[in-house]
């Protein structure tokens, strides 16, 4: 999934970006509120991790503008301000969850997974497509009970298809969900990753179908 991390502390932002990328997410980083507001006006994200104490435009104003535009992307607010009034203010503006600094990476990852599941209309538990399973908690794919070894990019592509299994996903949409802004990759590059995934799924009973003009669809194979 493609995430936006809004954090002006460069060391913290770099650390979180690396950790979230290692979990298979595509992470864009904004260093101030104005940059974040501009990105949120033009780019699609599955989740926003938003610091409150930002230069140029604080996180509360970024959140206020986001919701005023009708954008319902889940927002996890990070703040060193632990007061109840600040938490209530953020929630009233439309934040979905709050995490006070300092925090453990494991808690941020757990809250991120929960918000992504909720936004996809999923309860807890693995996503299942025939013999293929994906556990959002462990970020692990299994095929026929055995771990499926994937690169971070392959994992990101397959995760999007798993969440939307049975429905076509356009190449442009798929690319937007798995590529960062600083990556010079076209939507056609998705064909390479889909080809690799098809090879890894071959003979399993799960397939990725190309629907001309519509994109890719993950589904179970059915006997003729």
PASEBA-1860 file (N, C-alpha, C; in nm, 3 decimals):
! residues 224
1> XXXXXXXX> 0.084/-0.120/0.000/0.000/0.000/0.000/0.088/0.126/0.000 ~ 0.035/0.232/-0.057/0.110/0.357/-0.064/0.072/0.447/0.052 ~ 0.171/0.489/0.128/0.149/0.569/0.248/0.217/0.705/0.234 ~ 0.161/0.804/0.302/0.228/0.935/0.314/0.267/0.954/0.460 ~ 0.396/0.974/0.483/0.450/1.003/0.615/0.485/1.151/0.621 ~ 0.423/1.222/0.713/0.445/1.366/0.727/0.517/1.389/0.860 ~ 0.647/1.416/0.852/0.731/1.427/0.972/0.851/1.516/0.940 ~ 0.870/1.622/1.021/0.979/1.715/0.994/1.111/1.672/1.057
9> XXXXXXXX> 1.108/1.578/1.152/1.231/1.526/1.210/1.293/1.428/1.111 ~ 1.401/1.469/1.047/1.457/1.389/0.936/1.500/1.250/0.982 ~ 1.563/1.243/1.098/1.610/1.113/1.147/1.493/1.018/1.172 ~ 1.389/1.069/1.237/1.271/0.987/1.264/1.200/0.949/1.134 ~ 1.188/1.045/1.042/1.121/1.017/0.915/1.195/0.911/0.836 ~ 1.327/0.919/0.832/1.406/0.820/0.758/1.391/0.682/0.819 ~ 1.391/0.676/0.952/1.378/0.548/1.023/1.242/0.485/0.996 ~ 1.137/0.564/1.009/1.002/0.511/0.986/0.982/0.472/0.840
17> XXXXXXXX> 1.035/0.553/0.749/1.021/0.522/0.607/1.087/0.389/0.573 ~ 1.207/0.366/0.626/1.277/0.240/0.599/1.199/0.122/0.658 ~ 1.147/0.138/0.780/1.075/0.029/0.845/0.947/-0.004/0.770 ~ 0.871/0.095/0.729/0.747/0.072/0.658/0.771/0.018/0.518 ~ 0.878/0.064/0.454/0.914/0.012/0.321/0.953/-0.135/0.329 ~ 1.023/-0.172/0.437/1.063/-0.312/0.454/0.942/-0.403/0.471 ~ 0.829/-0.347/0.513/0.706/-0.424/0.528/0.628/-0.433/0.397 ~ 0.683/-0.375/0.290/0.618/-0.386/0.160/0.537/-0.266/0.118
25> XXXXXXXX> 0.542/-0.158/0.198/0.467/-0.037/0.162/0.553/0.056/0.076 ~ 0.487/0.134/-0.007/0.552/0.243/-0.079/0.529/0.369/0.002 ~ 0.636/0.436/0.044/0.625/0.547/0.140/0.678/0.676/0.079 ~ 0.592/0.776/0.069/0.634/0.912/0.035/0.649/0.989/0.165 ~ 0.747/1.080/0.170/0.774/1.157/0.292/0.758/1.305/0.262 ~ 0.679/1.375/0.344/0.667/1.521/0.339/0.729/1.577/0.465 ~ 0.808/1.684/0.450/0.883/1.740/0.563/0.812/1.856/0.631 ~ 0.706/1.910/0.570/0.633/2.020/0.632/0.486/2.013/0.589
33> XXXXXXXX> 0.404/2.097/0.653/0.261/2.091/0.629/0.219/2.135/0.490 ~ 0.287/2.233/0.434/0.251/2.281/0.300/0.277/2.171/0.197 ~ 0.394/2.107/0.206/0.424/1.998/0.114/0.322/1.885/0.129 ~ 0.285/1.853/0.252/0.187/1.747/0.275/0.052/1.784/0.215 ~ 0.009/1.907/0.234/-0.119/1.952/0.180/-0.121/1.943/0.028 ~ -0.010/1.980/-0.035/-0.003/1.974/-0.181/-0.008/1.830/-0.231 ~ 0.063/1.740/-0.163/0.061/1.599/-0.204/-0.078/1.540/-0.185 ~ -0.144/1.574/-0.078/-0.276/1.519/-0.051/-0.382/1.574/-0.147
41> XXXXXXXX> -0.351/1.686/-0.212/-0.442/1.739/-0.313/-0.429/1.665/-0.447 ~ -0.314/1.599/-0.468/-0.287/1.545/-0.601/-0.259/1.396/-0.606 ~ -0.223/1.335/-0.492/-0.180/1.195/-0.495/-0.275/1.107/-0.412 ~ -0.297/0.982/-0.458/-0.383/0.890/-0.381/-0.301/0.810/-0.279 ~ -0.346/0.809/-0.156/-0.277/0.733/-0.052/-0.377/0.642/0.019 ~ -0.325/0.529/0.068/-0.408/0.437/0.146/-0.411/0.476/0.293 ~ -0.309/0.553/0.337/-0.298/0.592/0.477/-0.204/0.711/0.490 ~ -0.235/0.800/0.584/-0.148/0.914/0.615/-0.104/0.903/0.761
49> XXXXXXXX> 0.027/0.912/0.783/0.082/0.919/0.919/0.129/1.063/0.936 ~ 0.061/1.136/1.024/0.072/1.282/1.027/0.119/1.333/1.163 ~ 0.236/1.398/1.162/0.284/1.466/1.283/0.208/1.598/1.298 ~ 0.188/1.641/1.422/0.116/1.767/1.446/0.210/1.887/1.444 ~ 0.327/1.875/1.504/0.419/1.988/1.515/0.502/2.006/1.391 ~ 0.441/2.061/1.286/0.509/2.077/1.156/0.538/2.223/1.127 ~ 0.645/2.253/1.053/0.670/2.390/1.008/0.577/2.428/0.894 ~ 0.559/2.558/0.877/0.483/2.620/0.767/0.332/2.601/0.780
57> XXXXXXXX> 0.288/2.480/0.817/0.145/2.453/0.834/0.136/2.337/0.933 ~ 0.068/2.356/1.045/0.068/2.248/1.144/-0.024/2.134/1.100 ~ -0.006/2.020/1.169/-0.080/1.901/1.131/-0.230/1.916/1.145 ~ -0.276/1.994/1.243/-0.420/2.016/1.259/-0.478/2.082/1.134 ~ -0.407/2.181/1.080/-0.457/2.250/0.961/-0.451/2.160/0.838 ~ -0.346/2.077/0.827/-0.339/1.981/0.717/-0.460/1.888/0.723 ~ -0.491/1.839/0.843/-0.605/1.749/0.860/-0.736/1.820/0.832 ~ -0.750/1.944/0.878/-0.872/2.021/0.854/-0.896/2.039/0.703
65> XXXXXXXX> -0.792/2.075/0.630/-0.807/2.095/0.485/-0.839/1.964/0.414 ~ -0.774/1.857/0.459/-0.797/1.725/0.398/-0.944/1.685/0.409 ~ -1.000/1.694/0.527/-1.139/1.655/0.548/-1.236/1.752/0.482 ~ -1.198/1.879/0.475/-1.284/1.977/0.410/-1.300/1.946/0.261 ~ -1.196/1.885/0.202/-1.204/1.845/0.061/-1.282/1.715/0.042 ~ -1.325/1.655/0.151/-1.401/1.531/0.140/-1.316/1.407/0.129 ~ -1.186/1.421/0.153/-1.095/1.306/0.144/-1.104/1.227/0.275 ~ -1.141/1.098/0.266/-1.161/1.016/0.385/-1.046/0.919/0.410
73> XXXXXXXX> -0.931/0.943/0.351/-0.816/0.856/0.373/-0.789/0.845/0.524 ~ -0.760/0.725/0.575/-0.731/0.711/0.719/-0.608/0.793/0.759 ~ -0.615/0.857/0.874/-0.506/0.940/0.924/-0.469/0.895/1.066 ~ -0.342/0.860/1.081/-0.286/0.828/1.212/-0.202/0.948/1.255 ~ -0.240/1.012/1.363/-0.174/1.134/1.409/-0.063/1.097/1.508 ~ 0.055/1.158/1.487/0.167/1.145/1.579/0.186/1.279/1.650 ~ 0.204/1.274/1.779/0.223/1.400/1.850/0.299/1.380/1.980 ~ 0.378/1.481/2.013/0.445/1.484/2.142/0.358/1.554/2.245
81> XXXXXXXX> 0.246/1.609/2.199/0.152/1.677/2.288/0.053/1.574/2.341 ~ 0.072/1.534/2.465/-0.006/1.422/2.519/-0.135/1.465/2.586 ~ -0.167/1.596/2.582/-0.286/1.645/2.650/-0.414/1.592/2.589 ~ -0.514/1.570/2.675/-0.642/1.518/2.628/-0.706/1.615/2.530 ~ -0.696/1.745/2.555/-0.759/1.845/2.467/-0.704/1.835/2.325 ~ -0.573/1.813/2.312/-0.514/1.803/2.178/-0.563/1.677/2.107 ~ -0.573/1.566/2.181/-0.621/1.443/2.120/-0.766/1.457/2.075 ~ -0.847/1.518/2.161/-0.988/1.538/2.127/-1.000/1.630/2.006
89> XXXXXXXX> -0.918/1.735/2.002/-0.922/1.829/1.888/-0.890/1.756/1.758 ~ -0.786/1.673/1.759/-0.750/1.599/1.639/-0.858/1.502/1.595 ~ -0.917/1.433/1.690/-1.024/1.339/1.657/-1.147/1.413/1.604 ~ -1.176/1.529/1.661/-1.288/1.609/1.612/-1.265/1.657/1.469 ~ -1.139/1.680/1.433/-1.107/1.724/1.297/-1.112/1.609/1.197 ~ -1.116/1.485/1.247/-1.127/1.372/1.155/-1.013/1.273/1.160 ~ -0.925/1.283/1.261/-0.820/1.181/1.274/-0.884/1.047/1.309 ~ -0.823/0.939/1.261/-0.877/0.805/1.287/-0.811/0.740/1.407
97> XXXXXXXX> -0.689/0.780/1.440/-0.619/0.722/1.554/-0.509/0.818/1.596 ~ -0.460/0.798/1.718/-0.360/0.886/1.777/-0.247/0.802/1.834 ~ -0.124/0.849/1.822/-0.010/0.780/1.882/0.084/0.887/1.937 ~ 0.109/0.881/2.068/0.196/0.979/2.131/0.342/0.943/2.119 ~ 0.426/1.043/2.106/0.571/1.025/2.103/0.625/1.030/2.246 ~ 0.725/0.949/2.278/0.788/0.847/2.193/0.700/0.722/2.186 ~ 0.718/0.641/2.083/0.637/0.521/2.065/0.725/0.407/2.018 ~ 0.675/0.288/2.033/0.744/0.170/1.983/0.704/0.146/1.837
105> XXXXXXXX> 0.800/0.108/1.755/0.770/0.081/1.615/0.662/-0.025/1.601 ~ 0.665/-0.126/1.686/0.566/-0.234/1.676/0.425/-0.182/1.695 ~ 0.408/-0.081/1.783/0.274/-0.025/1.803/0.229/0.055/1.683 ~ 0.319/0.134/1.625/0.284/0.209/1.505/0.246/0.114/1.392 ~ 0.323/0.007/1.374/0.292/-0.089/1.268/0.157/-0.155/1.292 ~ 0.127/-0.188/1.418/-0.002/-0.251/1.449/-0.118/-0.156/1.421 ~ -0.103/-0.030/1.459/-0.209/0.067/1.434/-0.225/0.092/1.284 ~ -0.114/0.093/1.211/-0.119/0.108/1.065/-0.196/-0.007/1.002
113> XXXXXXXX> -0.164/-0.130/1.044/-0.235/-0.246/0.989/-0.385/-0.239/1.019 ~ -0.419/-0.199/1.141/-0.560/-0.193/1.179/-0.636/-0.090/1.095 ~ -0.575/0.026/1.072/-0.641/0.129/0.993/-0.655/0.087/0.847 ~ -0.554/0.021/0.793/-0.562/-0.025/0.655/-0.670/-0.132/0.640 ~ -0.679/-0.224/0.736/-0.784/-0.326/0.732/-0.921/-0.261/0.735 ~ -0.938/-0.166/0.826/-1.067/-0.101/0.842/-1.106/-0.026/0.715 ~ -1.008/0.041/0.653/-1.038/0.118/0.532/-1.075/0.029/0.414 ~ -1.030/-0.097/0.418/-1.062/-0.192/0.312/-1.187/-0.274/0.345
121> XXXXXXXX> -1.251/-0.241/0.458/-1.372/-0.312/0.496/-1.346/-0.453/0.543 ~ -1.228/-0.475/0.602/-1.189/-0.610/0.647/-1.184/-0.617/0.799 ~ -1.225/-0.732/0.853/-1.205/-0.758/0.994/-1.064/-0.812/1.013 ~ -1.028/-0.841/1.138/-0.898/-0.902/1.163/-0.896/-1.043/1.106 ~ -0.778/-1.096/1.088/-0.764/-1.229/1.031/-0.706/-1.222/0.891 ~ -0.664/-1.335/0.838/-0.598/-1.337/0.708/-0.694/-1.315/0.592 ~ -0.640/-1.267/0.482/-0.713/-1.262/0.356/-0.687/-1.394/0.284 ~ -0.790/-1.453/0.228/-0.778/-1.585/0.169/-0.832/-1.586/0.027
129> XXXXXXXX> -0.755/-1.643/-0.063/-0.799/-1.666/-0.200/-0.754/-1.808/-0.236 ~ -0.843/-1.906/-0.218/-0.805/-2.045/-0.240/-0.692/-2.084/-0.147 ~ -0.582/-2.140/-0.201/-0.469/-2.181/-0.119/-0.376/-2.066/-0.081 ~ -0.405/-1.945/-0.130/-0.321/-1.829/-0.102/-0.377/-1.753/0.017 ~ -0.292/-1.725/0.115/-0.332/-1.649/0.233/-0.234/-1.536/0.259 ~ -0.289/-1.424/0.306/-0.205/-1.312/0.346/-0.248/-1.268/0.485 ~ -0.153/-1.266/0.577/-0.180/-1.223/0.714/-0.130/-1.080/0.731 ~ -0.220/-0.981/0.740/-0.177/-0.842/0.754/-0.098/-0.817/0.882
137> XXXXXXXX> -0.117/-0.901/0.984/-0.047/-0.881/1.110/0.103/-0.912/1.096 ~ 0.133/-1.022/1.029/0.273/-1.064/1.014/0.332/-1.022/0.880 ~ 0.248/-0.968/0.789/0.289/-0.930/0.653/0.347/-1.053/0.582 ~ 0.283/-1.167/0.598/0.335/-1.292/0.543/0.233/-1.355/0.448 ~ 0.281/-1.394/0.331/0.200/-1.470/0.236/0.233/-1.618/0.249 ~ 0.130/-1.700/0.243/0.148/-1.844/0.239/0.071/-1.900/0.120 ~ 0.130/-1.999/0.057/0.067/-2.066/-0.057/0.066/-2.215/-0.029 ~ -0.053/-2.271/-0.011/-0.063/-2.412/0.022/0.002/-2.446/0.155
145> XXXXXXXX> 0.001/-2.351/0.248/0.058/-2.374/0.381/0.207/-2.344/0.392 ~ 0.274/-2.315/0.282/0.417/-2.284/0.284/0.438/-2.135/0.257 ~ 0.539/-2.076/0.321/0.566/-1.935/0.301/0.600/-1.907/0.156 ~ 0.540/-1.802/0.102/0.567/-1.759/-0.035/0.671/-1.647/-0.029 ~ 0.786/-1.671/-0.089/0.894/-1.574/-0.087/0.873/-1.469/-0.196 ~ 0.865/-1.343/-0.154/0.838/-1.234/-0.247/0.932/-1.117/-0.218 ~ 0.964/-1.040/-0.321/1.034/-0.914/-0.301/0.935/-0.813/-0.243 ~ 0.983/-0.704/-0.182/0.890/-0.602/-0.129/0.793/-0.549/-0.234
153> XXXXXXXX> 0.838/-0.529/-0.357/0.749/-0.479/-0.461/0.647/-0.584/-0.502 ~ 0.689/-0.710/-0.514/0.594/-0.817/-0.546/0.490/-0.829/-0.435 ~ 0.535/-0.816/-0.311/0.443/-0.822/-0.198/0.341/-0.710/-0.206 ~ 0.386/-0.589/-0.239/0.295/-0.475/-0.247/0.190/-0.495/-0.355 ~ 0.232/-0.544/-0.471/0.138/-0.568/-0.582/0.036/-0.675/-0.543 ~ 0.085/-0.785/-0.487/-0.005/-0.894/-0.452/-0.099/-0.854/-0.338 ~ -0.052/-0.771/-0.247/-0.139/-0.725/-0.138/-0.257/-0.646/-0.192 ~ -0.231/-0.553/-0.285/-0.340/-0.475/-0.344/-0.439/-0.567/-0.412
161> XXXXXXXX> -0.389/-0.665/-0.489/-0.478/-0.758/-0.558/-0.556/-0.845/-0.460 ~ -0.494/-0.882/-0.349/-0.563/-0.963/-0.249/-0.678/-0.886/-0.185 ~ -0.653/-0.760/-0.150/-0.758/-0.680/-0.088/-0.876/-0.660/-0.184 ~ -0.847/-0.663/-0.314/-0.953/-0.639/-0.413/-0.978/-0.761/-0.500 ~ -0.955/-0.879/-0.442/-0.971/-1.003/-0.519/-1.113/-1.014/-0.574 ~ -1.118/-1.068/-0.695/-1.246/-1.082/-0.762/-1.290/-0.957/-0.834 ~ -1.213/-0.847/-0.821/-1.246/-0.722/-0.888/-1.124/-0.676/-0.969 ~ -1.146/-0.624/-1.089/-1.031/-0.579/-1.169/-0.967/-0.455/-1.111
169> XXXXXXXX> -0.834/-0.451/-1.119/-0.756/-0.336/-1.073/-0.677/-0.284/-1.193 ~ -0.702/-0.161/-1.234/-0.631/-0.104/-1.349/-0.483/-0.089/-1.323 ~ -0.404/-0.092/-1.431/-0.259/-0.079/-1.416/-0.221/0.055/-1.353 ~ -0.290/0.161/-1.392/-0.261/0.292/-1.336/-0.290/0.294/-1.186 ~ -0.404/0.237/-1.147/-0.441/0.232/-1.006/-0.341/0.149/-0.927 ~ -0.302/0.036/-0.984/-0.205/-0.051/-0.918/-0.072/0.020/-0.899 ~ -0.027/0.089/-1.004/0.099/0.161/-0.996/0.093/0.270/-0.890 ~ -0.019/0.342/-0.883/-0.032/0.450/-0.785/-0.024/0.399/-0.642
177> XXXXXXXX> -0.065/0.274/-0.620/-0.069/0.219/-0.486/0.063/0.156/-0.441 ~ 0.155/0.132/-0.534/0.277/0.061/-0.495/0.405/0.137/-0.530 ~ 0.395/0.254/-0.594/0.514/0.330/-0.633/0.524/0.461/-0.557 ~ 0.644/0.496/-0.516/0.669/0.625/-0.452/0.683/0.733/-0.560 ~ 0.672/0.859/-0.515/0.684/0.971/-0.608/0.822/0.977/-0.673 ~ 0.926/0.934/-0.599/1.062/0.947/-0.651/1.103/0.829/-0.740 ~ 1.009/0.740/-0.772/1.041/0.626/-0.858/0.998/0.656/-1.001 ~ 1.089/0.635/-1.092/1.062/0.662/-1.234/1.016/0.533/-1.301
185> XXXXXXXX> 0.896/0.490/-1.265/0.841/0.367/-1.321/0.705/0.397/-1.381 ~ 0.678/0.340/-1.496/0.550/0.359/-1.561/0.453/0.251/-1.518 ~ 0.326/0.272/-1.550/0.226/0.170/-1.519/0.257/0.040/-1.591 ~ 0.320/0.050/-1.708/0.355/-0.071/-1.783/0.454/-0.159/-1.708 ~ 0.529/-0.097/-1.614/0.624/-0.177/-1.535/0.551/-0.279/-1.449 ~ 0.422/-0.256/-1.424/0.343/-0.352/-1.348/0.340/-0.488/-1.416 ~ 0.350/-0.489/-1.549/0.348/-0.615/-1.622/0.463/-0.705/-1.578 ~ 0.577/-0.645/-1.547/0.693/-0.724/-1.504/0.664/-0.793/-1.371
193> XXXXXXXX> 0.609/-0.717/-1.276/0.582/-0.774/-1.144/0.468/-0.875/-1.149 ~ 0.368/-0.847/-1.231/0.258/-0.942/-1.246/0.309/-1.072/-1.310 ~ 0.400/-1.059/-1.407/0.457/-1.178/-1.471/0.533/-1.263/-1.368 ~ 0.611/-1.198/-1.283/0.685/-1.272/-1.180/0.590/-1.340/-1.082 ~ 0.484/-1.270/-1.044/0.387/-1.329/-0.952/0.316/-1.448/-1.015 ~ 0.284/-1.437/-1.142/0.218/-1.549/-1.210/0.307/-1.674/-1.207 ~ 0.436/-1.655/-1.225/0.528/-1.769/-1.221/0.529/-1.833/-1.083 ~ 0.523/-1.749/-0.978/0.527/-1.802/-0.841/0.394/-1.867/-0.801
201> XXXXXXXX> 0.286/-1.828/-0.868/0.154/-1.884/-0.837/0.117/-1.999/-0.931 ~ 0.199/-2.025/-1.031/0.167/-2.124/-1.134/0.137/-2.261/-1.073 ~ 0.026/-2.319/-1.115/-0.011/-2.453/-1.070/-0.071/-2.459/-0.932 ~ -0.095/-2.344/-0.869/-0.144/-2.341/-0.731/-0.296/-2.340/-0.721 ~ -0.362/-2.306/-0.831/-0.507/-2.289/-0.826/-0.549/-2.144/-0.809 ~ -0.448/-2.054/-0.802/-0.475/-1.910/-0.796/-0.411/-1.847/-0.919 ~ -0.481/-1.753/-0.979/-0.429/-1.692/-1.102/-0.452/-1.541/-1.101 ~ -0.371/-1.473/-1.179/-0.391/-1.330/-1.204/-0.432/-1.318/-1.350
209> XXXXXXXX> -0.553/-1.275/-1.372/-0.610/-1.266/-1.507/-0.596/-1.123/-1.558 ~ -0.559/-1.108/-1.685/-0.559/-0.977/-1.749/-0.692/-0.957/-1.820 ~ -0.762/-0.851/-1.784/-0.888/-0.816/-1.848/-0.862/-0.693/-1.935 ~ -0.871/-0.712/-2.066/-0.836/-0.605/-2.158/-0.918/-0.478/-2.129 ~ -0.846/-0.369/-2.109/-0.910/-0.241/-2.084/-0.950/-0.219/-1.939 ~ -0.939/-0.323/-1.854/-0.981/-0.311/-1.715/-0.866/-0.329/-1.617 ~ -0.768/-0.413/-1.652/-0.654/-0.435/-1.564/-0.639/-0.580/-1.524 ~ -0.601/-0.602/-1.397/-0.570/-0.736/-1.348/-0.672/-0.778/-1.242
217> XXXXXXXX> -0.697/-0.909/-1.238/-0.792/-0.963/-1.142/-0.733/-1.089/-1.080 ~ -0.731/-1.092/-0.947/-0.685/-1.211/-0.875/-0.806/-1.297/-0.841 ~ -0.795/-1.426/-0.878/-0.909/-1.515/-0.857/-0.862/-1.659/-0.849 ~ -0.950/-1.744/-0.802/-0.919/-1.887/-0.803/-0.945/-1.943/-0.941 ~ -0.863/-2.041/-0.980/-0.888/-2.112/-1.104/-0.998/-2.215/-1.080 ~ -1.085/-2.228/-1.178/-1.195/-2.325/-1.167/-1.181/-2.429/-1.276 ~ -1.211/-2.552/-1.240/-1.202/-2.660/-1.338/-1.301/-2.637/-1.450 ~ -1.256/-2.669/-1.573/-1.345/-2.655/-1.689/-1.455/-2.760/-1.682
END
